[in-house]
Amino acid sequence: MTDYIIGLTGGIGSGKTTVTNIFATYGIDIIDADIIARNVVQKGSPALHSISEHFGANFIQSDGTLDRALLRQKIFSDSNEKTWLNNLLHPLIREEITAKVKQSNSPYCIIVAPLLIENNLTSLVNRVLVIDVNESTQLSRTTARDSNSINQVKAIMNSQVSRKIRQSHADDLLNNDDCTLDSLKQTVKQLHQNYLLLAEESSKNR
């Protein structure tokens, strides 16, 4: 079991996936909260049944899977419904993250979560790495990548903590506004070497 855990977060369009993919090339286990969030509501799951009962059968598509677009639209327009959904899913997601950390065997592991701070997943980690970009970069990257409208992207950004709050939680801050892939790889290499040392030091102090 890995004893040293890095929490990696950043706003939408910041480049979290690119950075975690680089860490993965060093053999570091990546625990992706977004993937876990999708798995806990997969076809036939108890959580999906609860969502159907609460929101209605029309939130389930003909193939038995969740209509994510409809659900996203619902919770962005109704904070009470968003709270209900969070109360259902967050304990399940947290439980699965904890289980995957226990299964990890790399020198340290990374929990990557867009809502690491908002969902208090920081309590699970030893150190927080924030991938930081300005808001105009978030807008331009995300509209180009996902074909979302500017208003849709802004709604997602507004549902996340502010850049300033995210920065205040950072033990390590990686600015990814103008990074080339080569410079990003170099920065991640330096972070990786530092995390190896911190993990080793932590294991000695146990």
C-alpha positions as CSV (number, residue, x, y, z in Angstrom):
1,M,0.0,0.0,0.0
2,T,1.2,3.5,-0.9
3,D,1.6,5.7,2.1
4,Y,2.3,9.0,0.4
5,I,-0.5,10.6,-1.6
6,I,-0.5,13.6,-3.9
7,G,-3.8,15.4,-4.6
8,L,-3.8,16.9,-8.0
9,T,-6.4,19.5,-9.0
10,G,-7.1,22.4,-11.3
11,G,-10.0,24.1,-13.0
12,I,-11.6,22.9,-16.2
13,G,-9.2,23.2,-19.1
14,S,-6.1,23.5,-17.0
15,G,-4.3,20.4,-18.3
16,K,-4.8,18.0,-15.5
17,T,-5.0,14.9,-17.8
18,T,-1.8,15.9,-19.7
19,V,0.1,16.3,-16.4
20,T,-1.2,13.1,-14.9
21,N,-0.3,11.2,-18.1
22,I,3.3,12.3,-17.7
23,F,3.4,11.2,-14.1
24,A,2.0,7.8,-15.2
25,T,5.1,7.3,-17.5
26,Y,7.1,7.1,-14.3
27,G,5.0,4.2,-13.1
28,I,3.0,6.3,-10.6
29,D,-0.5,5.0,-9.9
30,I,-3.2,7.5,-10.9
31,I,-6.5,7.5,-9.1
32,D,-9.0,9.5,-11.2
33,A,-12.0,10.7,-9.3
34,D,-13.9,11.5,-12.5
35,I,-13.6,7.9,-13.7
36,I,-14.7,6.6,-10.2
37,A,-17.6,9.0,-10.3
38,R,-18.7,7.5,-13.7
39,N,-18.3,4.0,-12.4
40,V,-20.5,4.5,-9.3
41,V,-23.4,5.4,-11.5
42,Q,-22.9,2.7,-14.2
43,K,-25.7,0.7,-15.6
44,G,-27.4,-1.4,-12.9
45,S,-25.7,0.3,-10.0
46,P,-27.6,1.1,-6.7
47,A,-26.7,4.8,-7.2
48,L,-28.2,4.9,-10.7
49,H,-31.4,3.3,-9.3
50,S,-31.6,6.0,-6.6
51,I,-31.1,8.7,-9.2
52,S,-33.9,7.3,-11.3
53,E,-36.2,7.1,-8.3
54,H,-35.5,10.7,-7.3
55,F,-35.3,12.5,-10.6
56,G,-37.5,10.3,-12.8
57,A,-37.1,7.5,-15.3
58,N,-36.4,10.0,-18.1
59,F,-32.9,10.5,-16.6
60,I,-32.1,7.0,-17.7
61,Q,-31.4,6.4,-21.4
62,S,-32.9,3.6,-23.5
63,D,-29.7,1.5,-23.1
64,G,-30.0,1.7,-19.3
65,T,-27.2,4.3,-18.7
66,L,-27.4,7.7,-17.1
67,D,-28.4,10.7,-19.2
68,R,-25.5,12.8,-18.0
69,A,-26.4,15.9,-20.1
70,L,-29.9,16.0,-18.7
71,L,-28.6,15.5,-15.1
72,R,-26.0,18.2,-15.5
73,Q,-28.6,20.6,-16.8
74,K,-30.8,19.8,-13.8
75,I,-28.2,20.2,-11.1
76,F,-26.8,23.4,-12.6
77,S,-30.2,25.0,-12.5
78,D,-31.2,23.8,-9.0
79,S,-28.8,23.9,-6.1
80,N,-31.0,21.8,-3.8
81,E,-30.9,19.0,-6.4
82,K,-27.2,19.3,-6.7
83,T,-26.8,19.0,-2.9
84,W,-29.0,15.8,-3.0
85,L,-26.9,14.3,-5.7
86,N,-23.6,15.2,-3.9
87,N,-24.9,13.6,-0.7
88,L,-25.6,10.4,-2.6
89,L,-22.4,10.2,-4.7
90,H,-19.6,11.7,-2.7
91,P,-19.5,9.1,0.1
92,L,-19.4,6.3,-2.6
93,I,-16.7,8.1,-4.5
94,R,-14.6,8.7,-1.4
95,E,-14.9,5.0,-0.4
96,E,-13.7,3.9,-3.8
97,I,-10.8,6.3,-3.8
98,T,-9.7,5.0,-0.4
99,A,-9.9,1.4,-1.6
100,K,-7.8,2.2,-4.7
101,V,-5.2,4.0,-2.5
102,K,-4.9,0.8,-0.5
103,Q,-4.3,-1.2,-3.7
104,S,-1.6,1.2,-4.9
105,N,2.0,0.0,-4.9
106,S,3.9,2.8,-6.6
107,P,6.3,4.9,-4.4
108,Y,3.5,7.5,-4.1
109,C,0.2,7.8,-5.8
110,I,-1.9,10.7,-7.2
111,I,-5.5,11.3,-6.6
112,V,-6.6,13.6,-9.5
113,A,-9.9,15.4,-8.8
114,P,-11.3,18.6,-10.3
115,L,-13.2,19.1,-7.0
116,L,-10.4,18.0,-4.6
117,I,-10.9,21.1,-2.5
118,E,-14.7,21.5,-2.8
119,N,-15.3,17.9,-1.7
120,N,-12.7,18.0,1.0
121,L,-10.6,15.2,-0.5
122,T,-7.6,17.2,0.7
123,S,-8.1,15.3,3.9
124,L,-6.9,12.2,2.2
125,V,-3.7,13.5,0.8
126,N,-0.2,14.5,2.1
127,R,0.4,17.3,-0.5
128,V,-1.6,19.3,-3.0
129,L,-0.5,20.0,-6.6
130,V,-2.5,22.7,-8.4
131,I,-2.4,23.0,-12.1
132,D,-3.0,26.7,-12.6
133,V,-4.1,28.7,-15.7
134,N,-5.9,32.0,-16.1
135,E,-9.6,32.1,-16.9
136,S,-9.2,33.1,-20.5
137,T,-7.1,30.0,-21.1
138,Q,-9.8,27.8,-19.4
139,L,-12.4,29.3,-21.7
140,S,-10.5,29.0,-25.0
141,R,-9.2,25.5,-24.3
142,T,-12.5,24.0,-23.1
143,T,-14.7,25.5,-25.9
144,A,-12.2,24.2,-28.5
145,R,-11.9,20.8,-26.9
146,D,-15.5,20.0,-25.9
147,S,-17.5,22.1,-28.3
148,N,-19.2,23.6,-25.3
149,S,-20.6,27.2,-25.4
150,I,-18.8,29.9,-23.5
151,N,-21.8,30.1,-21.1
152,Q,-21.7,26.3,-20.4
153,V,-18.0,26.6,-19.6
154,K,-18.5,29.6,-17.4
155,A,-21.3,27.7,-15.5
156,I,-18.8,24.8,-14.9
157,M,-16.1,27.3,-13.8
158,N,-18.6,29.0,-11.4
159,S,-19.4,25.7,-9.8
160,Q,-15.7,25.2,-8.9
161,V,-13.8,27.2,-6.3
162,S,-12.1,30.3,-7.5
163,R,-8.5,30.3,-8.8
164,K,-7.4,32.3,-5.8
165,I,-8.8,29.7,-3.3
166,R,-7.3,26.9,-5.3
167,Q,-3.9,28.6,-5.2
168,S,-4.2,29.0,-1.5
169,H,-4.4,25.2,-1.0
170,A,-1.4,24.5,-3.2
171,D,1.8,23.0,-1.8
172,D,3.0,23.0,-5.4
173,L,1.7,25.3,-8.1
174,L,2.3,24.5,-11.7
175,N,1.4,27.3,-14.1
176,N,0.3,25.8,-17.4
177,D,-0.7,28.9,-19.4
178,D,2.1,28.9,-21.9
179,C,3.9,25.5,-21.3
180,T,5.1,23.5,-24.2
181,L,4.9,19.7,-23.8
182,D,8.7,19.5,-23.4
183,S,8.7,22.2,-20.6
184,L,5.8,20.5,-18.9
185,K,7.6,17.2,-19.0
186,Q,10.7,18.8,-17.4
187,T,8.6,20.4,-14.6
188,V,6.8,17.1,-13.9
189,K,10.1,15.3,-13.8
190,Q,11.3,17.7,-11.1
191,L,8.1,17.3,-9.1
192,H,8.4,13.5,-9.4
193,Q,11.9,13.5,-8.1
194,N,10.8,15.7,-5.2
195,Y,7.8,13.5,-4.4
196,L,10.0,10.4,-4.4
197,L,12.2,12.0,-1.7
198,L,9.2,13.1,0.3
199,A,7.7,9.7,0.1
200,E,10.9,8.1,1.2
201,E,11.3,10.5,4.1
202,S,7.7,9.9,5.1
203,S,8.2,6.1,5.2
204,K,11.3,6.5,7.4
205,N,9.3,8.5,9.9
206,R,6.5,6.0,10.3
